[in-house]
């Protein structure tokens, strides 16, 4: 890397738009997403199903395929565009090597006919041109690093001989095999039970620290975010509505949607009669509403939210933005209490 | 959500007429599929109205007009557009009449063998256990038994005719369907949605026909087309041996096999019926490919999106040219 690029943030996403051509019309999956991941930073994207979290990750990994397409905006890796035609070739070399992905489902992401050791060494030999012997040694190191006991024995086993947590560890070992600078984890713990979840998250946090990785974590589990991430971006209907340091976003959420999300998270220390939900459903992205996308469900929405175009990102607190005309107003009658420490218990 | 929908959005009309119309529009947009469909319709129409279209009786021989080349060749004439064969019969007329036999045999054998094989395969795969063992051993035996010998035996007893040929060809060609279907059924049975269907108490017939059978659509279409070619050629072999269509009736396959003796003297004897077989199979392939995508909701969306992307690229290129010109 030359000196000019090193001071650029690792990953910049600017006004990214992704559209899906369907027979019923154009679905606007991402509608101008701005996001920056710095070196060594752990950023979480949270949001409900269909809000565009995974599409964002897929766009960065170049996995947007028909019927989807990137219709606007830019993704820059160390300042260089990955979307332009010239950048696409560079992006192919970067992906898998400098940017690695941990898949959601470790059950189906491993080839059942090949031993896990061979699958990891394939990555090493493909990207780093290692010899077979070197790769085999490195595989043992990697398995050790992700906390798999007895690596020599495990390396010779097939995926079906490993438990779900073990398999996710193997997936992580594959992802960090080339010592990437950015690890994208798309709901890495969804398919695992709670105790294994905690172990995998601890592993990710440990690796992040020891290898100086940046992590982009996609999740809908607020507890996972609070435990692992320094920064949070909240997505709603294909847009980012709030970003900021995790303590701030959870402690003093400024956007009504974020407030609603935290309010509806069940807590161990609070015996609620019933779970509180945010009434209504996200807008149909076939014909996204003008103005604020959340106004239909927002208790404090007024004519400004309807008449004005999409709310601009305004500075909220220090080091954060929020897209709301009534930022920081208390939207829900129930007070939002959130000490991030309590969220960990979830 | 309905409140946000603009009222102008044209949702596909529920009228059956409108749906057929929409389907045809979709076919029209897929050019290869549309061309395939058109050619199939043309060939079927030609076969149906053969006596009205064909310039000559396909069986009329003429010693003076033997082995005439097609019209564009050096010694060709407008009297016989595609030339004549070794007995002076008009090739174009033979092709038009031959289409009848070839299409009837091809389609009915594939349908008959397919229906039988799929039933056996479904039963074996779904029931499993002893039913599976017995049925699949039957398949093994049938595969091991030389097909031609069996055909010889049956035809020798019943006597050759179009109907006999369809039956014997179906009898010797159903096994592949059974094997393919059984394999797919075994894997589809394991899927959570089939287990879920059984859990909520769907009767077996509904599980089989509604949840398993649609998954067989695309492999069966592919297999059926491959088999269609095989059957057309197998019919040719039987006819050549005297066990299939009997002269004066004719078929494309029969013309190919009799014409091959003259390949160095009169290339058109084998070329035209051979071309007919290839074009038919190609057209069916193109159309079946469209059909396969159309029956798969996900693939259908992808095809739509690809078409849109192609249109967009074309427009961008055109806009680029216009900008350069200005």
Interface residues (C-beta under 8 A of the other chain):
Chain A: X20 X21 X22 X23 X24 X25 X66 X67 X68 X69 X281 X283 X284 X286 X287 X289 X296
Chain B: X1 X4 X5 X6 X9 X11 X300 X301 X302 X304 X305 X306 X308 X309
